Structures are given as C-alpha cells and as structure tokens.
C-alpha cells in the first residue's frame, strides 16, 4: 500500500501537466491573432493535434524510461548520436528568441505595476527600449551565472499566482454580465462568425496555436511513476485536453465579451493581459487592484522564467556533452557550476537578436509582435524531433518494448506521427509570414528576411560546433 500511495494517479498528472503547459497568454495572443474564429480553431487543434501529441509523448517516455535526456535520448536510441546532438542543439537554440523577449515582458509588467498603463515602454524609441531590454537581460544573465536559485522558488509562487488569477479572470468575466450588468463588447456572435476562413492569412496564425499547446514532452518522465500507465496515462491526457479546451474556449469567449472581436486593439498581444485585469477591476468596483497584483506576480514569474531558461536548456545541451560534437571550452564552468563560456555564447546571440530588429522595426508594438511570432515559429521546431522519434520508434517497434502504447495498431500510430510532424512543419513555415503588415511592403520583407535569417543562423551554428570540436580534438 505504501508503494502504491507514491504512484501518480491520472488526476495528479492532468493537473501537473495543465499548470506546466497552459497559460493565460495563450488565450490572449490567439484571440488577438484570430478573433472569434479562434473558438473553432481551438477545438480543431486540441482534437487533431494536442491529444495525439500528448499520447505519443507518453509512449516515448514509457519506452525510454531510463533515459535522462528527454528528446535527445529518444533520438539517440532510435537514430544515433549525431542526430541526438542536433535534437539537443535545437532544444537549446529555440530558447534564444524566447530569451530575447522575456526582458521585454519584464519591463512591460513593471510599467503596468508602476504606472497602471501601457505607456512605459510603448512611448520609448525602439533603440532606447531595446537597449534597456538588453541591460535587463545581462543583469539576469549575471544573476544566473552566480548560481542563484531563490528566484526559481519565488517564480514558482508567482507563476502559480498568475495561473490562479487567469482562471479567476475567466470565471469573473463570464459572470460579469449577470452579476454586474456589464455590456458584451462583441454583439454579433453567430455560427458564421466562429468558423474560420481557411485562407493564406488564417494559415499564418497556426504556429501561434501550435506554440500554445506544445511542451507536453515535459511530462514524459512521469509516465513510469503512474499506477497503471496503459490505462491511467491516456485518461490523464484526455482530462488535460478537456481542461485546456474548457479554459481556451471560455477564455476566448471572456475576451470577446470584454473586447470587440471585430475591432481588436493593435497592442492586444503586448498589453492584452493587463487591459483585461484593469477592466475586470473596474467592473467589480476594485479599481486597479487586480491589475497591480497580476502585474507584480507576472513580472516575478517572467524574471524566474528568464533565469531558468538561461540556465536549464544550456545544461541540457552540454551537461552530458559528447566531445565529438561540443567543444571542450564550451563546457568550462565557474566556481558556481555555471557553464560560463556557454553563457557568453548565449549573451552574444540574444544581444544580437534584441538589438538588430530595432534597426528595421520602428514601433515597439510591432517589434513585440514580431518577436512573439518568431517564438511561435522556432519553439515548435523542437516538437519535430518528438514526432521524428515516434515515427522511428514505430518503424523499429520490434526492437523496443513499452508498457504503454498510444495506439496498438502500428500503421495507425505511424500515421499519427507523420501527420503531427508535417502539420508542425507547415505551421512553422506559414508562421514566417507577418500578419497585420502590408503585403510586399518594406516592413513585410524586412520581417520575413529577419525571421528566415534568424532561423538559418541559429540552426546553422549547430552544424559549426561539431567541426570546432573535431578541430580541437586534433590539436
């Protein structure tokens, strides 16, 4: 009985996964991107993509239960060490655009907490704002290099607070018309207004949806800690999908009640979360209370995420470094155990990505949106390795055995893996095209060129490191 009590049950797994995968920003950003049609988009993306993705992750985690490298381990076991290195590199390098935007998010939250409006960074010259963003990044890079871990604990508390307030927003906003007599902003909600127009513009918004529901590989280690993995893991994932669906659908409707879906503010991605809590406080006669609490909690959560994302992905890349692929100098650590040369490489790449866009994107809101879109394109690239590992697992099914199987029929399982791989690739490619910018204008070409160049440089560097490592070994 004592041993069984330590086992994770399906409801524990569903709650753990929900907190780690989902966030209020997912609702705001996708509503800003699609308006009311996001309701149908959520149903499609969760049913056709998120559920099979999460269940595939469960099978991979169960098959390679002794592996500690996550996706890298799955690729190493199915495709060899060279591709495992590139999987590890991809996992790290996609965090570079993420790290370039996190200091922005810190400054935006600080501005709302202090001034209770969005003017702090919006009114700045882009070069000045990005210079300040770079300073914030370098400060917390230094903090991370000193081995400071207390921020992670603070961030966990702040992140939980943000999550609770996000759920509270949905409940209070949905109830506001009945309780407070609030008028609904979007008045023409019909079946037609919910159905997307599946054209080129719509397809450019898919990467943001994929970005929102990704990250299920974080829960793969828990599959083997479950009571009955073959029964309870899929049950937990179905409950997770249901919770995400309810949150996404109710959250999108709550946003449509507060903001006119036919006249969405241009800066909703940048400031939407804060507008939402400012207006919610006004509806319930609490002034800016909700806004200030949310802004402070979100600022601390963003700082923690920034420090953690500087440190953790880099340690995944070089922690179990293969000398054939990672130069020895890159693994050098300081007295706090931080890979100092790896931090230097991070600082250079992130610094370039913070400053260069400011030279061609003259508006802070447009710059924020571009960086967010860039993240939605590059972050899902790591999911491609998950699906590739699953495809190879099915092709080598005679070699591997798993206590939990996503689908017993090998051909159907393989079909799901191929579908998810190509859908993710398609979404990433379409996400490169900017939305809300005049087609073929200089700004349009600049943003596309910068996105493509950023991806090529980040992935290309991964091909250079093994050559440097090889040269170092021969000296």
C-alpha positions in Angstrom: 0.0 0.0 0.0 2.9 2.4 0.9 4.4 2.0 -2.6 1.0 2.4 -4.3 0.4 5.6 -2.4 3.6 7.1 -4.0 2.3 6.4 -7.5 0.9 9.3 -9.6 -2.8 9.0 -10.4 -4.4 10.2 -13.6 -5.9 13.3 -11.9 -2.5 14.3 -10.4 -0.9 14.0 -13.9 -3.6 16.0 -15.6 -3.3 18.9 -13.0 0.5 18.9 -13.2 0.5 19.0 -17.0 -2.2 21.6 -17.1 -0.2 24.0 -14.9 3.0 23.5 -16.9 1.6 23.5 -20.4 -1.2 26.2 -20.2 -1.2 29.9 -19.6 -3.5 33.0 -19.9 -1.2 34.4 -22.6 -2.2 31.6 -24.9 -5.8 32.8 -24.7 -4.9 36.5 -25.2 -2.4 36.0 -28.0 -4.6 33.7 -30.1 -7.7 35.8 -29.6 -5.7 38.8 -30.8 -4.5 36.8 -33.8 -7.8 35.3 -34.9 -10.7 37.0 -33.1 -13.8 34.9 -32.6 -12.8 32.2 -35.1 -10.2 31.0 -32.6 -13.1 29.1 -30.9 -13.3 26.6 -33.7 -9.5 26.7 -34.1 -9.1 25.6 -30.5 -11.5 22.6 -31.0 -9.6 21.5 -34.1 -6.1 22.0 -32.7 -6.8 20.2 -29.5 -8.6 17.2 -31.0 -6.4 16.7 -34.1 -3.0 17.7 -32.7 -2.7 18.2 -29.0 -4.3 14.9 -27.9 -2.2 12.6 -30.2 0.9 14.6 -29.4 0.5 14.2 -25.7 -0.2 10.5 -26.0 2.8 9.9 -28.3 5.0 11.6 -25.6 3.6 9.1 -23.1 4.7 6.2 -25.2 8.1 7.6 -25.8 8.6 8.3 -22.1 7.4 4.8 -21.2 9.7 3.2 -23.8 12.9 5.0 -22.8 12.1 5.2 -19.1 15.7 5.1 -18.0 16.8 8.0 -20.3 17.5 11.4 -18.7 18.0 13.5 -21.8 14.3 13.6 -22.9 14.0 14.2 -26.6 17.8 13.8 -27.1 17.7 10.3 -25.5 14.7 9.3 -27.7 16.6 10.4 -30.9 19.9 8.8 -29.7 18.2 5.4 -29.2 16.3 5.5 -32.5 18.6 7.4 -34.8 22.1 7.6 -33.3 24.3 10.2 -31.6 24.7 12.7 -34.4 21.0 13.5 -34.8 20.7 13.3 -30.9 23.2 16.2 -30.8 21.1 18.2 -33.3 18.0 17.5 -31.3 19.8 18.8 -28.1 21.0 21.8 -30.0 17.6 22.6 -31.4 16.1 22.3 -27.8 18.6 24.9 -26.6 18.8 27.3 -29.6 15.0 27.8 -29.8 15.2 29.4 -26.4 17.4 32.3 -27.8 14.3 34.2 -29.3 12.5 33.3 -26.0 15.3 34.9 -24.0 15.2 38.0 -26.3 11.6 38.6 -25.4 11.5 37.8 -21.7 13.2 41.0 -20.6 10.6 42.9 -22.7 7.9 41.1 -20.8 9.6 42.1 -17.5 9.7 45.8 -18.5 6.1 45.7 -19.7 4.9 44.1 -16.4 6.9 46.6 -14.4 5.4 49.5 -16.4 1.9 48.3 -15.7 2.6 47.7 -12.0 4.1 51.2 -11.5 2.1 53.4 -13.9 -1.0 51.2 -14.4 -1.0 51.9 -18.1 1.0 50.6 -21.2 2.9 53.8 -21.9 6.2 52.9 -20.1 7.8 51.0 -22.9 5.3 51.9 -25.7 6.3 55.6 -25.8 10.0 54.8 -25.9 12.2 55.0 -29.0 12.7 51.3 -30.1 16.5 51.6 -29.8 16.3 53.0 -26.3 13.7 50.4 -25.3 15.8 47.5 -26.7 18.9 48.9 -25.1 17.1 48.8 -21.8 15.9 45.3 -22.6 19.5 44.2 -23.2 20.6 45.7 -19.9 17.8 43.7 -18.1 18.9 40.5 -19.9 22.6 41.0 -19.0 21.7 41.7 -15.3 19.8 38.4 -15.0 22.4 36.6 -17.1 24.9 37.6 -14.4 22.4 36.5 -11.7 22.1 33.1 -13.3 25.9 32.8 -13.6 26.1 33.2 -9.8 24.0 30.1 -9.2 21.1 32.0 -7.6 18.3 29.5 -7.1 16.0 31.5 -4.8 14.4 33.3 -7.9 13.1 29.9 -9.1 11.2 29.4 -5.8 9.8 33.0 -6.0 8.9 32.3 -9.6 7.0 29.2 -8.8 4.9 31.1 -6.3 4.4 34.0 -8.7 3.7 31.6 -11.6 1.0 29.8 -9.5 -0.5 33.2 -8.6 -0.6 34.2 -12.3 -2.3 30.9 -13.1 -4.9 31.2 -10.4 -5.7 34.8 -11.4 -6.0 33.7 -15.0 -8.7 31.2 -14.0 -10.3 33.8 -11.8 -10.4 36.2 -14.7 -12.3 33.7 -16.9 -14.9 33.0 -14.1 -15.5 36.6 -13.2 -15.6 37.9 -16.8 -18.1 35.2 -17.9 -20.2 36.0 -14.8 -19.9 39.9 -15.2 -22.9 40.5 -17.4 -25.2 38.7 -15.0 -23.6 39.9 -11.7 -22.5 43.4 -12.7 -24.7 44.2 -15.7 -21.7 44.6 -18.0 -22.4 45.1 -21.7 -20.9 42.5 -24.0 -18.4 44.1 -26.4 -18.8 41.6 -29.3 -22.5 41.6 -30.1 -22.8 39.7 -33.4 -21.7 36.2 -32.2 -23.1 33.8 -34.8 -22.1 30.4 -36.1 -20.7 32.0 -39.2 -18.5 34.4 -37.1 -17.0 31.4 -35.3 -16.0 29.4 -38.4 -12.5 30.4 -39.8 -11.9 31.3 -43.4 -9.2 28.8 -44.3 -7.1 31.1 -46.5 -3.5 32.1 -46.6 -3.9 34.7 -43.8 -5.5 32.1 -41.5 -2.7 29.6 -42.1 -0.1 32.2 -41.0 -1.8 32.1 -37.5 -1.4 28.3 -37.0 2.1 28.5 -35.5 0.7 30.5 -32.5 -1.8 27.7 -31.8 0.9 25.0 -32.0 3.1 27.1 -29.8 0.3 27.4 -27.2 -0.4 23.7 -26.9 3.2 22.5 -27.2 5.5 21.4 -24.4 3.9 18.1 -23.5 7.3 16.4 -23.5 7.9 17.9 -20.1 5.5 15.3 -18.6 7.1 12.3 -20.2 9.2 11.3 -17.2 6.1 10.8 -15.1 4.6 8.0 -17.2 6.6 5.4 -15.4 5.6 6.7 -12.0 1.9 6.0 -12.6 -0.2 3.3 -11.1 -1.4 1.7 -14.3 0.3 3.6 -17.2 -1.6 1.8 -20.0 -5.0 2.9 -18.6 -4.3 6.0 -16.4 -1.9 7.9 -18.7 -4.3 8.3 -21.6 -7.1 9.1 -19.1 -5.0 11.8 -17.6 -4.2 13.2 -21.1 -7.8 13.2 -22.1 -8.7 15.1 -18.9 -5.8 17.5 -19.6 -7.1 18.1 -23.2 -10.6 18.7 -21.7 -9.2 21.2 -19.2 -7.2 23.0 -21.9 -10.3 23.1 -24.2 -12.6 24.5 -21.5 -10.0 27.1 -20.5 -9.3 28.1 -24.1 -13.0 28.2 -25.2 -14.3 30.0 -22.1 -11.2 32.3 -22.1 -11.8 33.2 -25.7 -15.4 33.9 -25.1 -14.5 36.0 -22.0 -12.1 38.1 -24.2 -14.9 38.5 -26.8 -17.2 39.8 -24.0 -14.6 42.4 -23.0 -13.1 43.3 -26.4 -14.9 43.7 -29.7 -13.7 40.8 -31.9 -14.3 43.0 -35.0 -12.1 45.8 -33.7 -9.3 44.2 -31.8 -6.7 46.7 -30.3 -3.4 46.6 -32.2 -1.4 46.2 -29.0 -3.6 43.4 -27.5 -0.8 40.8 -27.7 1.6 43.2 -25.9 -0.8 44.6 -23.3 -4.0 42.5 -23.5 -3.4 40.6 -20.2 -3.1 43.9 -18.4 -6.1 45.6 -20.1 -8.1 42.5 -19.1 -7.3 42.8 -15.4 -7.6 46.6 -15.4 -11.1 46.4 -16.9 -12.1 43.5 -14.7 -11.2 45.5 -11.6 -13.3 48.4 -12.9 -16.3 46.1 -13.5 -16.2 44.9 -9.9 -15.5 48.2 -8.3 -12.0 47.3 -7.2 -10.1 49.9 -9.3 -6.6 48.7 -10.3 -6.2 46.1 -7.6 -6.4 43.1 -9.9 -4.1 44.8 -12.4 -1.4 45.6 -9.8 -1.4 42.2 -8.2 -1.3 40.5 -11.6 1.4 42.8 -13.0 3.7 42.2 -10.0 3.1 38.4 -10.0 3.7 38.2 -13.7 6.9 40.3 -13.5 8.3 38.0 -10.9 7.2 34.9 -12.9 8.9 36.4 -16.1 12.1 37.0 -14.2 12.2 33.5 -12.9 11.4 32.1 -16.3 14.2 34.2 -17.8 16.8 33.0 -15.2 15.7 29.4 -15.6 15.7 29.5 -19.4 19.2 30.9 -19.4 20.5 28.1 -17.3 18.4 24.9 -17.8 18.4 24.4 -21.6 22.1 25.2 -21.8 22.9 22.5 -19.2 20.7 20.0 -21.2 22.9 20.8 -24.2 26.3 20.5 -22.6 25.6 18.6 -19.3 26.3 15.2 -20.9 28.5 16.7 -23.6 29.9 14.4 -26.3 33.4 15.6 -27.2 32.7 14.8 -30.8 30.1 17.5 -31.0 30.6 20.0 -28.2 33.9 21.9 -28.0 35.6 21.4 -24.6 35.8 25.2 -24.0 32.1 25.4 -24.1 31.8 23.1 -21.1 34.0 25.2 -18.8 32.3 26.1 -15.6 32.9 28.8 -13.0 33.0 28.3 -9.2 29.2 28.3 -9.1 29.0 25.4 -11.6 27.6 27.7 -14.4 29.0 27.0 -17.9 30.5 30.4 -18.3 31.5 30.2 -22.0 28.1 28.8 -22.8 26.6 31.9 -21.1 28.9 34.1 -23.2 27.6 32.4 -26.4 24.0 32.9 -25.1 24.7 36.6 -24.4 26.1 37.3 -27.9 23.2 35.6 -29.7 20.5 37.1 -27.6 22.1 40.5 -27.6 22.2 40.5 -31.4 18.5 39.4 -31.6 17.5 42.1 -29.1 19.2 45.0 -30.9 19.2 44.2 -34.7 15.4 44.1 -35.2 15.2 47.6 -33.6 17.1 48.9 -36.6 14.3 48.0 -39.0 11.1 47.8 -36.9 10.5 51.3 -35.7 7.4 50.6 -33.5 7.7 48.8 -30.1 4.3 47.1 -30.5 5.3 45.8 -33.9 8.6 44.7 -32.5 7.0 42.8 -29.6 4.5 41.1 -32.0 7.4 40.1 -34.4 9.4 38.5 -31.5 6.3 36.7 -30.3 5.6 35.4 -33.8 9.3 34.4 -34.1 9.0 32.4 -30.9 5.8 30.7 -32.3 7.9 29.7 -35.4 11.1 28.5 -33.7 9.8 26.9 -30.5 7.7 24.2 -32.3 10.8 23.2 -34.2 11.8 21.1 -31.2 8.5 19.3 -31.4 9.6 18.0 -34.8 12.2 15.8 -33.1 9.5 14.4 -30.8 7.4 13.3 -33.8 10.5 12.0 -35.7 11.5 9.9 -32.6 7.9 8.5 -32.5 8.0 7.7 -36.2 11.3 5.8 -35.9 10.0 4.1 -32.7 7.1 2.7 -34.8 9.5 1.7 -37.6 11.7 -0.1 -35.1 8.9 -1.5 -33.0 10.4 -5.0 -32.9 13.4 -3.6 -31.1 11.7 -1.6 -28.4 9.0 -2.5 -25.8 6.7 -0.2 -24.0 4.3 -0.8 -21.1 2.1 1.9 -22.6 1.1 2.1 -26.2 -0.6 5.2 -27.8 -2.3 3.1 -30.4 -1.9 -0.7 -30.7 -2.1 -0.7 -34.5 1.4 0.2 -35.8 0.2 1.7 -39.1 -2.4 4.0 -37.5 0.2 5.1 -34.9 2.7 5.8 -37.6 0.1 7.8 -39.5 -0.5 10.0 -36.4 3.3 10.6 -36.1 3.6 11.6 -39.7 0.5 13.9 -39.6 1.8 15.7 -36.5 5.3 16.1 -38.0 4.1 17.6 -41.2 1.4 19.8 -39.6 4.0 21.3 -37.2 6.4 21.9 -40.1 3.6 23.5 -42.2 2.6 25.7 -39.2 6.2 26.9 -38.7 6.7 27.7 -42.4 3.4 29.7 -42.6 4.2 31.5 -39.3 7.2 33.1 -41.0 4.8 35.4 -43.0 3.8 38.5 -40.9 0.2 39.2 -40.2 -1.1 42.8 -40.0 1.7 44.2 -42.2 1.1 45.5 -45.7 2.0 42.6 -48.1 5.2 43.2 -50.1 5.9 46.4 -48.2 9.5 47.1 -47.0 8.4 46.2 -43.4 6.9 43.0 -44.7 10.1 42.0 -46.5 12.3 43.0 -43.5 10.3 40.9 -41.0 10.3 37.8 -43.3 14.0 38.2 -44.1 14.9 38.7 -40.4 12.8 35.6 -39.4 14.4 33.4 -42.1 17.9 34.7 -41.4 17.5 34.2 -37.6 16.4 30.5 -38.1 19.2 29.8 -40.5 21.8 31.3 -38.3 20.6 29.6 -35.1 20.3 26.2 -36.7 23.5 26.7 -38.8 25.6 27.3 -35.7 24.7 23.8 -34.6 26.5 22.5 -37.7 29.6 24.5 -36.9 30.2 23.4 -33.3 31.0 19.7 -34.2 33.6 21.0 -36.7 35.2 23.1 -33.9 35.1 20.2 -31.5 36.8 17.9 -34.1 39.5 20.6 -34.8 40.1 20.9 -31.0 40.5 17.1 -30.6 43.1 17.0 -33.4 45.2 19.7 -31.8 
